[in-house]
Amino acid sequence: MRPLLFSRHAALALLFLSRPAAADDLAAMARASGTPYIPGLRIVWLAPWGDPAKAHPWTNIIVHQTEGPAGSARAGALAQAKTPKRRGVTLWVETDGTVYWAVPETMVTLHGDGANRNDNRYIDNASTYRKVVRDNSIGVEFAGNYPDVTTPATEAQIAAWRVLSKLLRLRYRIPRDRIYAHNWIDYKDARYCEGCALAELARAAPD
């Protein structure tokens, strides 16, 4: 009987590990330090979490899509980790859904163009113009829209983003309406709306 009981317990454990994290579970995990396992996410920790109370005071999330091929997120994250002040972001998301946490959460990276959009084309820019900038915004970069910049995020990226966006909001206490697409706050690329679908998805996601 013991082998049978062990098998049942093992199966239950595997079921728990494979299910998406419940809201309460994720809230607890979001306050962790080190390199925690987050159900529903595959994170490569190039920089571990510290004490969340000592993280940079992020108040916004900016979603970017890099004009790079599939497989370029790892290279971008490694380059960011090596030279944190290069133009780039804190997190990179590969087409297979792998998340690379590139630099410490205490560090401001050089992303965004200064929140220079003030035409209200996508959102009301009264509260964003010159205000949603790199100093207060943690950046997330999605790879894989090369050679066609209009290529949407993959299903794996979207699945990862559903968990990741909620995790970031919980860890840094960021309201959902402070998730922005790059094109919403900066004059960027006229060929497509960079990050717009992903930002809309995160804003509409249930708690």
PyMOL commands that set and color helices and strands:
alter all, ss='L'
color gray80, all
select helices_A, chain A and resi 2-18+23-29+52-54+72-82+125-127+134-136+155-172+176-178+182-185+196-204
alter helices_A, ss='H'
color red, helices_A
select strands_A, chain A and resi 43-45+60-65+91-93+99-101+137-142+179-181
alter strands_A, ss='S'
color yellow, strands_A
deselect
rebuild
show_as cartoon
